[in-house]
Amino acid sequence: NAGVTQTPKFQVLKTGQSMTLQCAQDMNHEYMSWYRQDPGMGLRLIHYSVGAGITDQGEVPNGYNVSRSTTEDFPLRLLSAAPSQTSVYFCASSTDRGNEKLFFGSGTQLSVL
Amino acid sequence: DAKTTQPTSMDCAEGRAANLPCNHSTISGNEYVYWYRQIHSQGPQYIIHGLKNNETNEMASLIITEDRKSSTLILPHATLRDTAVYYCIVRVAVLSGSARQLTFGSGTQLTVLP
């Protein structure tokens, strides 16, 4: 199993550009989520999904869109990038049984100029 | 979720046991203690979790005090690869939804010295 795979690893955008961060998992996990990590802020939940076709907002959803057309994939879209979205983004997945462990991807480092 | 307090940093000699403390004095009866770690430039990695009994797996042991107000993560034979930020997280068991979010605090920077 590859686990949780994120692409790209690094990305530089100009303000106003759009892009999609990809996340895929091969563990047949129902639950997937996106976090951003900023210095001194810990990890903050952006969006999450409890299964294909179901998504919901987390703590900091503004400026991001998600969709979940398959169990495996959970892309994160930045509609119009802003410097405040400069961050490291992590995708995570887990089974949908409650107090189980989260599996994280290796992250995407995004800079918005 | 209950708040946790961890030391900012710790050193450990390679091959020795690393004991990382965590205080969670306001923990509720239905809250689990989780430990994750984050090696530089990587995603967080689950280590272990428990409710009230001590737990052990291939990575570490978790010792929870009888009153559950504190816990200790033990890496029995630390290696250089164990250098990372270790996060102690307390979270209620839930079935689904945004409550699954883990609140990562500042954690403890463990440095394993050769």
gemmi code that builds the backbone of each chain (N, CA, C; Angstrom):
import gemmi

chains = {
    "A": [
        ("ASN", (0.828, -1.212, 0.000), (0.000, 0.000, 0.000), (0.857, 1.255, 0.000)),
        ("ALA", (0.463, 2.247, -0.826), (1.196, 3.503, -0.834), (0.738, 4.394, 0.306)),
        ("GLY", (-0.455, 4.171, 0.859), (-0.961, 5.020, 1.923), (-1.663, 6.232, 1.350)),
        ("VAL", (-1.307, 7.411, 1.853), (-1.881, 8.669, 1.390), (-0.837, 9.394, 0.542)),
        ("THR", (-1.186, 9.675, -0.688), (-0.269, 10.298, -1.629), (-0.745, 11.692, -1.973)),
        ("GLN", (0.139, 12.671, -1.816), (-0.183, 14.050, -2.150), (0.718, 14.552, -3.264)),
        ("THR", (0.132, 15.286, -4.182), (0.907, 15.952, -5.222), (0.346, 17.338, -5.471)),
        ("PRO", (1.183, 18.316, -5.849), (2.646, 18.246, -5.884), (3.232, 18.388, -4.484)),
        ("LYS", (4.526, 18.253, -4.346), (5.208, 18.462, -3.056), (5.475, 19.944, -2.828)),
        ("PHE", (5.721, 20.663, -3.874), (5.985, 22.100, -3.784), (5.219, 22.812, -4.898)),
        ("GLN", (4.759, 24.022, -4.604), (4.059, 24.805, -5.614), (4.199, 26.281, -5.285)),
        ("VAL", (4.481, 27.077, -6.314), (4.503, 28.527, -6.166), (3.420, 29.097, -7.082)),
        ("LEU", (2.572, 29.934, -6.530), (1.496, 30.555, -7.296), (1.588, 32.064, -7.184)),
        ("LYS", (1.010, 32.721, -8.161), (0.837, 34.164, -8.062), (-0.559, 34.456, -7.526)),
        ("THR", (-0.696, 35.564, -6.853), (-1.996, 35.951, -6.324), (-3.044, 35.940, -7.434)),
        ("GLY", (-4.188, 35.305, -7.134), (-5.276, 35.236, -8.099), (-5.309, 33.966, -8.924)),
        ("GLN", (-4.213, 33.239, -8.962), (-4.200, 31.994, -9.714), (-4.989, 30.917, -8.973)),
        ("SER", (-5.436, 29.936, -9.719), (-6.140, 28.809, -9.113), (-5.312, 27.546, -9.321)),
        ("MET", (-5.528, 26.576, -8.452), (-4.854, 25.292, -8.615), (-5.539, 24.241, -7.756)),
        ("THR", (-5.213, 23.000, -8.022), (-5.773, 21.885, -7.285), (-4.657, 21.071, -6.654)),
        ("LEU", (-4.766, 20.848, -5.360), (-3.870, 19.936, -4.662), (-4.517, 18.550, -4.679)),
        ("GLN", (-3.728, 17.563, -5.084), (-4.279, 16.224, -5.214), (-3.985, 15.389, -3.968)),
        ("CYS", (-4.932, 14.540, -3.627), (-4.775, 13.601, -2.523), (-5.453, 12.294, -2.902)),
        ("ALA", (-4.731, 11.203, -2.744), (-5.290, 9.883, -3.034), (-4.842, 8.907, -1.957)),
        ("GLN", (-5.764, 7.994, -1.601), (-5.412, 6.947, -0.628), (-5.877, 5.598, -1.171)),
        ("ASP", (-5.108, 4.563, -0.840), (-5.402, 3.228, -1.361), (-5.754, 2.260, -0.240)),
        ("MET", (-6.265, 2.779, 0.854), (-6.595, 1.954, 2.013), (-8.102, 1.758, 2.179)),
        ("ASN", (-8.867, 2.219, 1.207), (-10.326, 2.115, 1.241), (-10.917, 2.816, 2.467)),
        ("HIS", (-10.295, 3.916, 2.858), (-10.788, 4.674, 3.997), (-11.969, 5.532, 3.598)),
        ("GLU", (-12.983, 5.577, 4.463), (-14.146, 6.405, 4.192), (-13.871, 7.880, 4.489)),
        ("TYR", (-13.138, 8.132, 5.549), (-12.934, 9.498, 6.000), (-11.654, 10.083, 5.413)),
        ("MET", (-11.770, 11.284, 4.828), (-10.592, 12.010, 4.346), (-10.722, 13.471, 4.735)),
        ("SER", (-9.582, 14.118, 4.904), (-9.616, 15.497, 5.363), (-8.392, 16.250, 4.868)),
        ("TRP", (-8.514, 17.575, 4.871), (-7.417, 18.464, 4.532), (-7.127, 19.374, 5.711)),
        ("TYR", (-5.831, 19.488, 6.036), (-5.358, 20.389, 7.080), (-4.358, 21.362, 6.463)),
        ("ARG", (-4.229, 22.509, 7.091), (-3.106, 23.368, 6.805), (-2.306, 23.582, 8.086)),
        ("GLN", (-0.996, 23.713, 7.917), (-0.115, 23.893, 9.070), (0.681, 25.166, 8.897)),
        ("ASP", (0.523, 26.071, 9.818), (1.246, 27.339, 9.819), (2.050, 27.447, 11.100)),
        ("PRO", (3.185, 28.113, 11.063), (4.027, 28.239, 12.262), (3.233, 28.805, 13.438)),
        ("GLY", (3.325, 28.131, 14.589), (2.657, 28.605, 15.791), (1.161, 28.378, 15.830)),
        ("MET", (0.595, 27.746, 14.770), (-0.863, 27.583, 14.696), (-1.280, 26.118, 14.773)),
        ("GLY", (-0.359, 25.204, 14.774), (-0.745, 23.799, 14.748), (-1.378, 23.433, 13.424)),
        ("LEU", (-2.105, 22.328, 13.391), (-2.829, 21.915, 12.184), (-4.282, 22.339, 12.315)),
        ("ARG", (-4.807, 22.932, 11.267), (-6.193, 23.376, 11.273), (-6.955, 22.698, 10.134)),
        ("LEU", (-8.150, 22.222, 10.468), (-8.959, 21.469, 9.515), (-9.619, 22.413, 8.517)),
        ("ILE", (-9.466, 22.112, 7.217), (-10.043, 22.952, 6.168), (-11.394, 22.383, 5.738)),
        ("HIS", (-11.371, 21.185, 5.194), (-12.578, 20.472, 4.765), (-12.392, 18.999, 5.080)),
        ("TYR", (-13.503, 18.286, 5.157), (-13.412, 16.861, 5.368), (-14.557, 16.168, 4.629)),
        ("SER", (-14.408, 14.845, 4.512), (-15.420, 14.045, 3.829), (-15.572, 12.710, 4.555)),
        ("VAL", (-16.807, 12.302, 4.779), (-17.051, 11.023, 5.466), (-17.398, 9.915, 4.480)),
        ("GLY", (-17.337, 10.224, 3.198), (-17.570, 9.211, 2.183), (-17.767, 9.859, 0.835)),
        ("ALA", (-17.758, 9.059, -0.214), (-17.934, 9.586, -1.572), (-19.250, 10.354, -1.661)),
        ("GLY", (-19.169, 11.551, -2.230), (-20.341, 12.390, -2.409), (-20.709, 13.247, -1.221)),
        ("ILE", (-19.937, 13.126, -0.123), (-20.264, 13.870, 1.102), (-19.045, 14.672, 1.549)),
        ("THR", (-19.205, 15.986, 1.636), (-18.128, 16.834, 2.146), (-18.712, 17.848, 3.118)),
        ("ASP", (-17.844, 18.387, 3.946), (-18.292, 19.402, 4.892), (-17.128, 20.287, 5.260)),
        ("GLN", (-17.452, 21.445, 5.829), (-16.431, 22.426, 6.164), (-15.812, 22.146, 7.521)),
        ("GLY", (-14.544, 22.491, 7.616), (-13.852, 22.416, 8.887), (-13.724, 23.781, 9.513)),
        ("GLU", (-12.594, 24.015, 10.132), (-12.371, 25.246, 10.885), (-12.066, 26.450, 10.003)),
        ("VAL", (-11.335, 26.227, 8.887), (-10.886, 27.335, 8.038), (-11.190, 27.060, 6.570)),
        ("PRO", (-12.459, 27.017, 6.156), (-12.803, 26.595, 4.799), (-12.751, 27.674, 3.726)),
        ("ASN", (-12.709, 28.950, 4.124), (-12.848, 30.031, 3.139), (-11.700, 30.043, 2.147)),
        ("GLY", (-12.058, 30.119, 0.859), (-11.061, 30.170, -0.203), (-10.706, 28.809, -0.772)),
        ("TYR", (-11.333, 27.764, -0.241), (-11.041, 26.389, -0.676), (-12.336, 25.658, -1.037)),
        ("ASN", (-12.234, 24.811, -2.053), (-13.343, 23.925, -2.405), (-12.851, 22.497, -2.445)),
        ("VAL", (-13.766, 21.571, -2.152), (-13.432, 20.152, -2.243), (-14.582, 19.414, -2.898)),
        ("SER", (-14.289, 18.223, -3.377), (-15.298, 17.309, -3.879), (-14.804, 15.899, -3.609)),
        ("ARG", (-15.708, 14.944, -3.574), (-15.319, 13.555, -3.315), (-16.160, 12.654, -4.218)),
        ("SER", (-15.669, 12.481, -5.438), (-16.409, 11.670, -6.397), (-16.094, 10.182, -6.246)),
        ("THR", (-14.951, 9.853, -5.664), (-14.589, 8.457, -5.428), (-14.096, 8.311, -3.996)),
        ("THR", (-14.041, 7.081, -3.522), (-13.506, 6.839, -2.179), (-12.025, 7.196, -2.099)),
        ("GLU", (-11.299, 7.001, -3.218), (-9.849, 7.143, -3.197), (-9.353, 8.585, -3.226)),
        ("ASP", (-10.063, 9.483, -3.899), (-9.527, 10.806, -4.187), (-10.277, 11.924, -3.466)),
        ("PHE", (-9.522, 12.920, -3.022), (-10.124, 14.052, -2.316), (-9.307, 15.299, -2.652)),
        ("PRO", (-9.517, 15.898, -3.809), (-8.744, 17.070, -4.210), (-9.187, 18.341, -3.497)),
        ("LEU", (-8.221, 19.230, -3.286), (-8.482, 20.522, -2.655), (-8.210, 21.610, -3.683)),
        ("ARG", (-9.196, 22.434, -3.943), (-9.057, 23.485, -4.954), (-8.957, 24.857, -4.315)),
        ("LEU", (-7.932, 25.597, -4.761), (-7.815, 26.999, -4.381), (-8.378, 27.805, -5.542)),
        ("LEU", (-9.418, 28.575, -5.287), (-10.145, 29.241, -6.362), (-9.402, 30.469, -6.882)),
        ("SER", (-8.881, 31.262, -5.964), (-8.146, 32.480, -6.313), (-7.124, 32.690, -5.205)),
        ("ALA", (-5.908, 32.207, -5.453), (-4.907, 32.143, -4.393), (-4.582, 33.518, -3.822)),
        ("ALA", (-4.382, 33.528, -2.498), (-4.005, 34.740, -1.787), (-2.758, 34.455, -0.954)),
        ("PRO", (-1.944, 35.477, -0.677), (-0.735, 35.254, 0.153), (-1.054, 34.602, 1.492)),
        ("SER", (-2.249, 34.820, 2.044), (-2.623, 34.213, 3.328), (-2.768, 32.692, 3.226)),
        ("GLN", (-2.798, 32.177, 2.016), (-2.898, 30.733, 1.824), (-1.533, 30.067, 1.692)),
        ("THR", (-0.491, 30.850, 1.833), (0.845, 30.257, 1.918), (0.917, 29.395, 3.167)),
        ("SER", (1.221, 28.131, 2.987), (1.149, 27.189, 4.108), (1.639, 25.819, 3.641)),
        ("VAL", (1.694, 24.904, 4.578), (1.913, 23.499, 4.233), (0.578, 22.788, 4.403)),
        ("TYR", (0.189, 22.052, 3.371), (-1.119, 21.396, 3.367), (-0.937, 19.885, 3.502)),
        ("PHE", (-1.725, 19.317, 4.405), (-1.688, 17.870, 4.619), (-3.066, 17.271, 4.393)),
        ("CYS", (-3.066, 16.150, 3.713), (-4.264, 15.352, 3.541), (-4.172, 14.176, 4.506)),
        ("ALA", (-5.301, 13.769, 5.051), (-5.308, 12.639, 5.982), (-6.518, 11.764, 5.713)),
        ("SER", (-6.421, 10.505, 6.095), (-7.554, 9.593, 5.940), (-7.623, 8.644, 7.122)),
        ("SER", (-8.798, 8.089, 7.329), (-8.967, 7.063, 8.357), (-10.244, 6.287, 8.069)),
        ("THR", (-10.391, 5.163, 8.748), (-11.653, 4.435, 8.658), (-12.718, 5.228, 9.411)),
        ("ASP", (-13.947, 4.937, 9.171), (-15.023, 5.734, 9.748), (-15.615, 5.044, 10.970)),
        ("ARG", (-14.742, 4.783, 11.945), (-15.241, 4.062, 13.111), (-15.020, 4.825, 14.407)),
        ("GLY", (-14.579, 6.063, 14.363), (-14.493, 6.828, 15.599), (-13.082, 7.088, 16.068)),
        ("ASN", (-12.617, 6.343, 17.032), (-11.346, 6.704, 17.650), (-10.168, 5.983, 17.034)),
        ("GLU", (-10.160, 5.901, 15.725), (-9.056, 5.249, 15.040), (-8.009, 6.286, 14.660)),
        ("LYS", (-6.915, 5.805, 14.149), (-5.801, 6.694, 13.853), (-5.943, 7.314, 12.482)),
        ("LEU", (-5.388, 8.519, 12.337), (-5.335, 9.218, 11.063), (-4.022, 8.901, 10.365)),
        ("PHE", (-4.096, 8.698, 9.066), (-2.911, 8.525, 8.235), (-2.740, 9.819, 7.438)),
        ("PHE", (-1.562, 10.402, 7.509), (-1.304, 11.659, 6.829), (-0.429, 11.443, 5.599)),
        ("GLY", (-0.627, 12.306, 4.607), (0.276, 12.364, 3.477), (1.525, 13.158, 3.852)),
        ("SER", (2.443, 13.276, 2.901), (3.725, 13.930, 3.179), (3.666, 15.436, 3.014)),
        ("GLY", (2.548, 15.963, 2.549), (2.353, 17.398, 2.519), (2.683, 18.071, 1.207)),
        ("THR", (2.057, 19.230, 1.009), (2.347, 20.118, -0.126), (2.708, 21.479, 0.438)),
        ("GLN", (3.901, 21.952, 0.086), (4.309, 23.280, 0.535), (3.924, 24.288, -0.545)),
        ("LEU", (3.017, 25.187, -0.198), (2.488, 26.154, -1.161), (2.915, 27.561, -0.788)),
        ("SER", (3.448, 28.270, -1.762), (3.774, 29.684, -1.582), (2.966, 30.496, -2.574)),
        ("VAL", (2.297, 31.535, -2.073), (1.528, 32.434, -2.926), (2.182, 33.816, -2.873)),
        ("LEU", (2.620, 34.258, -4.030), (3.363, 35.520, -4.083), (2.450, 36.693, -4.438)),
    ],
    "B": [
        ("ASP", (-12.453, 19.472, 23.659), (-11.421, 18.513, 24.037), (-10.517, 19.132, 25.105)),
        ("ALA", (-9.998, 18.272, 25.982), (-9.153, 18.742, 27.067), (-7.856, 19.335, 26.538)),
        ("LYS", (-7.325, 20.312, 27.277), (-6.069, 20.930, 26.909), (-4.921, 20.080, 27.437)),
        ("THR", (-3.825, 20.077, 26.699), (-2.641, 19.333, 27.122), (-1.474, 20.267, 27.298)),
        ("THR", (-0.546, 19.887, 28.171), (0.679, 20.647, 28.406), (1.857, 19.708, 28.274)),
        ("GLN", (2.817, 20.110, 27.427), (4.022, 19.316, 27.194), (5.244, 20.215, 27.302)),
        ("PRO", (6.384, 19.646, 27.692), (7.612, 20.460, 27.673), (7.943, 20.844, 26.234)),
        ("THR", (8.573, 21.974, 26.088), (8.889, 22.471, 24.749), (9.919, 21.599, 24.053)),
        ("SER", (10.927, 21.148, 24.798), (11.977, 20.356, 24.175), (12.594, 19.392, 25.178)),
        ("MET", (13.167, 18.321, 24.640), (13.877, 17.317, 25.427), (14.989, 16.726, 24.589)),
        ("ASP", (16.054, 16.309, 25.265), (17.129, 15.573, 24.612), (17.167, 14.159, 25.168)),
        ("CYS", (17.658, 13.245, 24.358), (17.793, 11.859, 24.790), (19.014, 11.277, 24.086)),
        ("ALA", (19.773, 10.464, 24.795), (20.925, 9.809, 24.182), (20.458, 8.620, 23.352)),
        ("GLU", (21.090, 8.441, 22.215), (20.754, 7.322, 21.346), (20.899, 6.005, 22.103)),
        ("GLY", (19.899, 5.137, 21.950), (19.909, 3.839, 22.618), (19.245, 3.838, 23.980)),
        ("ARG", (19.037, 5.009, 24.536), (18.376, 5.110, 25.829), (16.873, 5.285, 25.628)),
        ("ALA", (16.136, 5.082, 26.706), (14.687, 5.285, 26.641), (14.378, 6.779, 26.670)),
        ("ALA", (13.442, 7.181, 25.830), (12.952, 8.556, 25.837), (11.585, 8.553, 26.510)),
        ("ASN", (11.442, 9.364, 27.545), (10.184, 9.451, 28.287), (9.601, 10.842, 28.098)),
        ("LEU", (8.503, 10.926, 27.373), (7.910, 12.216, 27.067), (6.628, 12.388, 27.883)),
        ("PRO", (6.601, 13.396, 28.762), (5.424, 13.587, 29.619), (4.370, 14.471, 28.968)),
        ("CYS", (3.144, 14.289, 29.439), (2.032, 15.118, 28.982), (1.051, 15.288, 30.139)),
        ("ASN", (0.673, 16.509, 30.392), (-0.310, 16.787, 31.425), (-1.643, 17.102, 30.781)),
        ("HIS", (-2.694, 16.435, 31.254), (-4.047, 16.674, 30.741), (-5.005, 16.601, 31.920)),
        ("SER", (-4.856, 17.538, 32.832), (-5.551, 17.485, 34.115), (-7.066, 17.659, 33.995)),
        ("THR", (-7.545, 18.198, 32.865), (-8.991, 18.415, 32.711), (-9.644, 17.338, 31.841)),
        ("ILE", (-8.980, 16.240, 31.665), (-9.487, 15.176, 30.792), (-10.807, 14.627, 31.319)),
        ("SER", (-11.709, 14.321, 30.396), (-13.001, 13.739, 30.764), (-12.949, 12.215, 30.641)),
        ("GLY", (-13.940, 11.574, 31.240), (-13.936, 10.126, 31.268), (-14.009, 9.457, 29.909)),
        ("ASN", (-14.552, 10.155, 28.906), (-14.706, 9.558, 27.586), (-13.670, 10.069, 26.591)),
        ("GLU", (-12.611, 10.675, 27.076), (-11.566, 11.203, 26.197), (-10.356, 10.286, 26.169)),
        ("TYR", (-9.884, 10.046, 24.963), (-8.701, 9.236, 24.740), (-7.466, 10.130, 24.702)),
        ("VAL", (-6.330, 9.537, 24.991), (-5.037, 10.199, 24.837), (-4.363, 9.623, 23.585)),
        ("TYR", (-4.031, 10.502, 22.660), (-3.345, 10.115, 21.430), (-1.939, 10.721, 21.430)),
        ("TRP", (-1.033, 9.996, 20.803), (0.288, 10.547, 20.542), (0.577, 10.429, 19.046)),
        ("TYR", (1.014, 11.540, 18.488), (1.496, 11.596, 17.119), (2.890, 12.211, 17.148)),
        ("ARG", (3.636, 11.998, 16.090), (4.900, 12.704, 15.953), (5.025, 13.229, 14.535)),
        ("GLN", (5.846, 14.252, 14.380), (6.066, 14.846, 13.066), (7.564, 15.057, 12.882)),
        ("ILE", (8.111, 14.252, 12.010), (9.505, 14.412, 11.630), (9.576, 15.565, 10.643)),
        ("HIS", (10.655, 16.313, 10.704), (10.779, 17.528, 9.914), (10.406, 17.300, 8.457)),
        ("SER", (9.506, 18.176, 7.971), (9.082, 18.186, 6.570), (8.234, 16.981, 6.177)),
        ("GLN", (7.734, 16.248, 7.169), (6.850, 15.125, 6.864), (5.491, 15.339, 7.509)),
        ("GLY", (4.523, 14.518, 7.117), (3.216, 14.572, 7.732), (3.233, 13.924, 9.104)),
        ("PRO", (2.295, 14.295, 9.969), (2.222, 13.654, 11.291), (2.033, 12.150, 11.165)),
        ("GLN", (2.582, 11.433, 12.131), (2.518, 9.974, 12.139), (1.920, 9.514, 13.453)),
        ("TYR", (0.899, 8.691, 13.363), (0.277, 8.135, 14.564), (1.264, 7.224, 15.289)),
        ("ILE", (1.286, 7.326, 16.623), (2.148, 6.445, 17.405), (1.311, 5.464, 18.209)),
        ("ILE", (0.416, 5.994, 19.042), (-0.304, 5.132, 19.971), (-1.454, 5.915, 20.578)),
        ("HIS", (-2.456, 5.237, 21.102), (-3.487, 5.918, 21.866), (-4.031, 4.986, 22.940)),
        ("GLY", (-4.673, 5.575, 23.948), (-5.243, 4.779, 25.022), (-6.299, 5.548, 25.783)),
        ("LEU", (-7.092, 4.809, 26.555), (-8.155, 5.425, 27.354), (-7.762, 5.488, 28.832)),
        ("LYS", (-7.494, 4.335, 29.417), (-7.054, 4.352, 30.818), (-6.028, 3.271, 31.132)),
        ("ASN", (-6.000, 2.232, 30.327), (-4.987, 1.204, 30.546), (-3.707, 1.556, 29.818)),
        ("ASN", (-2.600, 1.062, 30.315), (-1.332, 1.242, 29.608), (-1.389, 0.473, 28.291)),
        ("GLU", (-0.761, 1.033, 27.281), (-0.769, 0.426, 25.962), (0.661, 0.295, 25.445)),
        ("THR", (0.873, -0.721, 24.653), (2.186, -0.926, 24.021), (1.978, -1.416, 22.601)),
        ("ASN", (2.777, -0.873, 21.686), (2.810, -1.404, 20.329), (4.254, -1.447, 19.868)),
        ("GLU", (4.448, -1.671, 18.573), (5.808, -1.863, 18.070), (6.638, -0.582, 18.118)),
        ("MET", (5.983, 0.559, 18.276), (6.708, 1.832, 18.283), (7.012, 2.326, 19.690)),
        ("ALA", (6.039, 2.172, 20.607), (6.165, 2.847, 21.885), (5.238, 2.230, 22.922)),
        ("SER", (5.387, 2.733, 24.151), (4.468, 2.402, 25.240), (3.832, 3.685, 25.747)),
        ("LEU", (2.598, 3.569, 26.174), (1.868, 4.702, 26.732), (1.462, 4.343, 28.147)),
        ("ILE", (1.922, 5.165, 29.081), (1.585, 4.961, 30.486), (0.658, 6.091, 30.906)),
        ("ILE", (-0.553, 5.748, 31.340), (-1.531, 6.736, 31.791), (-1.704, 6.572, 33.289)),
        ("THR", (-1.616, 7.675, 34.029), (-1.759, 7.586, 35.473), (-3.174, 7.166, 35.845)),
        ("GLU", (-3.309, 6.658, 37.067), (-4.600, 6.118, 37.485), (-5.702, 7.176, 37.458)),
        ("ASP", (-5.358, 8.425, 37.801), (-6.366, 9.490, 37.763), (-6.529, 10.072, 36.358)),
        ("ARG", (-5.732, 9.597, 35.410), (-5.769, 9.967, 33.993), (-5.413, 11.421, 33.753)),
        ("LYS", (-4.827, 12.086, 34.716), (-4.498, 13.494, 34.526), (-3.158, 13.704, 33.846)),
        ("SER", (-2.404, 12.665, 33.666), (-1.153, 12.798, 32.931), (-0.796, 11.462, 32.299)),
        ("SER", (0.104, 11.533, 31.336), (0.558, 10.321, 30.673), (2.012, 10.498, 30.251)),
        ("THR", (2.648, 9.380, 29.924), (4.031, 9.391, 29.462), (4.158, 8.472, 28.258)),
        ("LEU", (4.730, 9.000, 27.220), (5.074, 8.193, 26.047), (6.509, 7.728, 26.217)),
        ("ILE", (6.717, 6.441, 26.046), (8.054, 5.880, 26.203), (8.514, 5.265, 24.887)),
        ("LEU", (9.625, 5.781, 24.372), (10.312, 5.146, 23.248), (11.450, 4.339, 23.861)),
        ("PRO", (11.388, 3.029, 23.856), (12.297, 2.229, 24.692), (13.767, 2.331, 24.307)),
        ("HIS", (14.064, 2.438, 23.043), (15.456, 2.524, 22.598), (15.535, 3.577, 21.487)),
        ("ALA", (15.685, 4.822, 21.887), (15.610, 5.913, 20.915), (16.742, 5.836, 19.893)),
        ("THR", (16.399, 6.142, 18.650), (17.404, 6.234, 17.589), (17.381, 7.648, 17.018)),
        ("LEU", (18.368, 7.954, 16.196), (18.436, 9.286, 15.602), (17.180, 9.582, 14.780)),
        ("ARG", (16.599, 8.519, 14.207), (15.382, 8.694, 13.392), (14.164, 9.071, 14.213)),
        ("ASP", (14.271, 8.969, 15.535), (13.148, 9.351, 16.397), (13.138, 10.852, 16.695)),
        ("THR", (14.139, 11.584, 16.234), (14.148, 13.034, 16.403), (12.949, 13.618, 15.662)),
        ("ALA", (12.064, 14.304, 16.421), (10.799, 14.769, 15.844), (10.086, 15.629, 16.881)),
        ("VAL", (9.003, 16.252, 16.469), (8.091, 16.904, 17.401), (7.011, 15.902, 17.761)),
        ("TYR", (6.803, 15.708, 19.057), (5.835, 14.737, 19.552), (4.627, 15.476, 20.137)),
        ("TYR", (3.464, 15.106, 19.660), (2.228, 15.760, 20.067), (1.371, 14.827, 20.916)),
        ("CYS", (0.952, 15.326, 22.038), (0.004, 14.639, 22.912), (-1.356, 15.297, 22.690)),
        ("ILE", (-2.347, 14.517, 22.358), (-3.662, 15.052, 22.012), (-4.715, 14.293, 22.795)),
        ("VAL", (-5.658, 15.029, 23.343), (-6.768, 14.406, 24.046), (-8.029, 14.673, 23.247)),
        ("ARG", (-8.780, 13.623, 22.972), (-9.956, 13.778, 22.125), (-11.014, 12.765, 22.478)),
        ("VAL", (-12.239, 13.226, 22.470), (-13.343, 12.322, 22.761), (-13.531, 11.380, 21.587)),
        ("ALA", (-13.938, 10.171, 21.878), (-14.231, 9.205, 20.817), (-15.510, 9.634, 20.122)),
        ("VAL", (-15.461, 9.747, 18.819), (-16.633, 10.153, 18.059), (-16.808, 9.205, 16.889)),
        ("LEU", (-17.977, 9.241, 16.313), (-18.249, 8.352, 15.202), (-17.853, 8.956, 13.866)),
        ("SER", (-18.044, 10.257, 13.677), (-17.725, 10.871, 12.397), (-17.812, 12.381, 12.513)),
        ("GLY", (-17.506, 13.052, 11.420), (-17.713, 14.490, 11.368), (-16.503, 15.310, 11.745)),
        ("SER", (-16.711, 16.593, 11.876), (-15.602, 17.506, 12.129), (-15.026, 17.309, 13.525)),
        ("ALA", (-15.764, 16.676, 14.423), (-15.216, 16.409, 15.758), (-14.032, 15.462, 15.681)),
        ("ARG", (-13.851, 14.828, 14.521), (-12.684, 13.984, 14.333), (-11.409, 14.821, 14.270)),
        ("GLN", (-11.538, 16.126, 14.102), (-10.353, 16.964, 14.003), (-9.470, 16.815, 15.223)),
        ("LEU", (-8.206, 16.645, 14.980), (-7.234, 16.563, 16.061), (-6.655, 17.944, 16.286)),
        ("THR", (-6.647, 18.395, 17.515), (-6.070, 19.685, 17.843), (-4.620, 19.478, 18.256)),
        ("PHE", (-3.725, 19.827, 17.338), (-2.296, 19.687, 17.600), (-1.800, 20.955, 18.271)),
        ("GLY", (-1.256, 20.830, 19.473), (-0.654, 21.965, 20.138), (0.766, 22.176, 19.639)),
        ("SER", (1.614, 22.648, 20.519), (2.999, 22.943, 20.135), (3.893, 21.720, 20.193)),
        ("GLY", (3.522, 20.738, 21.027), (4.292, 19.507, 21.112), (5.641, 19.657, 21.799)),
        ("THR", (6.358, 18.552, 21.857), (7.709, 18.499, 22.424), (8.699, 18.159, 21.320)),
        ("GLN", (9.698, 18.990, 21.147), (10.771, 18.681, 20.206), (11.741, 17.732, 20.903)),
        ("LEU", (11.739, 16.474, 20.467), (12.687, 15.490, 20.989), (13.890, 15.430, 20.059)),
        ("THR", (15.055, 15.625, 20.620), (16.289, 15.499, 19.867), (17.065, 14.310, 20.431)),
        ("VAL", (17.325, 13.330, 19.594), (18.107, 12.173, 20.007), (19.557, 12.441, 19.619)),
        ("LEU", (20.412, 12.401, 20.610), (21.817, 12.748, 20.419), (22.684, 11.508, 20.252)),
        ("PRO", (23.634, 11.541, 19.315), (24.503, 10.374, 19.095), (25.457, 10.147, 20.265)),
    ],
}
model = gemmi.Model(1)
for chain_id, residues in chains.items():
    chain = gemmi.Chain(chain_id)
    for i, (resn, *xyz) in enumerate(residues, 1):
        res = gemmi.Residue()
        res.name, res.seqid = resn, gemmi.SeqId(i, " ")
        for name, pos in zip(("N", "CA", "C"), xyz):
            atom = gemmi.Atom()
            atom.name, atom.element = name, gemmi.Element(name[0])
            atom.pos, atom.b_iso = gemmi.Position(*pos), 0.0
            res.add_atom(atom)
        chain.add_residue(res)
    model.add_chain(chain)
structure = gemmi.Structure()
structure.add_model(model)
structure.setup_entities()
